[in-house]
Amino acid sequence: MDRLRFSLAMAGGLLGAAHITFGLFNFRPITLEFIWFAGAGVAMIMTALVNLGDRWADLTTRLINLMMASYVLGILAYAPLPQVFLGAAIFSGLLLLSFRKPLHVKN
């Protein structure tokens, strides 16, 4: 992976982390509006992780699954709706399954 792509991916991930951190300090108490705001930060981090490439594929997949499962499980506290329960089950399942064996095997 070239340095520019790696640098941009890391910068995007840091921007996402800053976005979430900013929200934690500016949305008191934590509201559904904060969850939507934090979702943008999570999307930035996930995009950065995907761009790290093949060398990081298993770790990236697990981190994305962890972030998405955590995000949807957090929404349950504010919106206990059937579709949120479904999303929580789907992404929690993906998270658990991602630790069963290596996900990306080179041929």
N, C-alpha and C positions, 0 to 999 in steps of 0.2 A: 504494500500500500504506500502510496506516495505521501510525503510529509504534509502537503497542503490539504489533502483529503482528511488525513488523521487530525490535523490541527483544526480544521473546520468542524469535524465531528465532535471533537472535544469542546470546542467553543460553543457549539449548539447544545451539548449536554449541560455545560455550566450555565448557559443562559436559561435553560429549563429549570435547573435547580434554583437559580436566583429567582425565577418567576414564582416558584412554589414558596420559597422562603419569604419573599416580599408579601405574598398573600397571607402567610401565617401571622405576620406582624400587623397587617392592615385590615384583616377581617376578623373582628372580635365581636361577639363569639363566632365560632366557625359556623357558617351558614351554607345553604345549598349554592348560593352565589359563589362562595369561596371554592366549593368543590368543582364548579364549572371553570373557575379561574385556574385552579390547580391542574385541571385536566389539560389545559393548554401547555403547562409546564411538563406534564407527563408525556404529552405527544412530542414535545421538543426533545426530551431525553430519549424516547424510543426511536425517533428518527436518527438521532446521533448514534445510538447503539447499532442500528441496522447498517449504518455507513462505515462501521469499523471493519467490516468484511469477514471473509472466511475464517481467518485465524481466530477470530473471536466469536464464531457462530454459536457454539453451544452456550457460552456464558451470556452472550447477547440474548439468545432466545429465552434463557431462564430469567434473566433480569426483566425482560419485557413482560413475560408471563407473571412474574412477581408483582411488578408495578401495576399491571392491568387488573389482576385479581385483587390487590389491595385497594385500588381505586374503586372498583365496583362494590367490594365489601363495605367500603366507607360510605358509599351512597346509600346502602341499606338503612343506615341510621336515620337518614333524612327522607328517604323515599322507598318505603318497604312495599314496592309494587311487584306484581308477577314478573314483568320483564327484567327487573333488577335482580330478582332471585334467580331467574334463568341465566342472566349474564354472570352472576356470582358463581353459579354451578359450572358453567362452561369454562370460565377463566381459571377457577380454582382447580378444575380437572386438568386443564392444560398445564398448569403449574406443577401439579403432582406428577403427571406423566412425564414432564420434561426432565425429571431427575432419575427416571428408571434406567436409562442407558444413553450412550452418546447419541446425539441427535443428527449430526452431520458427519457422515462417513465419506472420506474421499475414495473415489473409485480408481 
